[in-house]
Amino acid sequence: MALELESQLTAAHSADIAQGQRFQFGKNWASFLRHLDERRIKTAEESLQRMLGLTSLHGLKFIDIGSGSGLFSLAARRLGANVFSFDYDPQSFHCTQELRSRFFPDDPDWRIQHASVLDREYMTKLGTFDIVYSWGVLHHTGQMWQALENVVPLVKPQGLTFIAIYNDQGKKSRRWISLKKTYNRLPPYLRFLIVWPCFLRMWGPRLIRDLFAGAPLRHWRGVDRGMSPWHDLLDWLGGYPFEVAKPEEIFDFYKTRGFELMRLTTQGGDLGCNEFVLRRVKDA
């Protein structure tokens, strides 16, 4: 049954790619893993510690929904958590498996599955976790609010959820949707027509400022959350399906379901993800 379900997910994913309805996140993550080093892993660990307000995750159950490259599953495991990872994208699923093979081979405390957060039957069988993590994922499902709803029961009483959702920029966000659709419908050999103009727009001013400040490529060489600027750029340009939310919409959603806000990082009206850490204080 598991193999049949995995085959169905892979077929559905491939059909979306062929129709230009979905970005190949896993292909981008596989490329990113070739550049993964200790500095990036350590930065990912520190970002988890900072946002969660915890120095160690020892003994805690951590679920990584949409594990992507597997970097943050790895970071959580290195911090001592018992980790469960899953992703809808088959190549992302294999990326996470690759990281476990590299750093925690045959580890019974890090389980990985190929699954969809939109599969409510699957989600109801997962149980509860101390930390439910999903960074920049649920807005790429095509059904963001349903995905958010499916995730809520996974948070145990007094447990934490750490999510990141694209900021709603109004008309700008609608224009980005059109751009992302175009990117995914273009043949791969023509996507440079979108990539390079956007690179110049998004990174040009920053790189020029770094140059005149006497620190060439300072921001480009940075490792925000342990990620890679180039792979983040491709993820942003191609990331489709694509939905957005205002910070207050996410806050209200969780408040009515018995959560309190512990930490918030917003984009201040700019592009990118707003980050939320919330604690479940009571049942809805």
Secondary structure, 3 states (H helix, E strand, C coil): CHHHHHHHHHHHHHHHHHCCCCCCHHHHHHHHHCCCCHHHHHHHHHHHHHHHCCCCCCCCEEEEECCCCCHHHHHHHHCCCEEEEEECCHHHHHHHHHHHHHHCCCCCCEEEEECCCCCHHHHHCCCCEEEEEEECCHHHCCCHHHHHHHHHHHEEEEEEEEEEEEECCCHHHHHHHHHHHHHHHCCHHHCHHHHHHHHHHHHHHHHHHHHHCCCCCCCCCCCHHHCCHHHHHHHHHHCCCCCCECHHHHHHHHHCCCEEEEEEECCCCCCCEEEEEEEECCCC
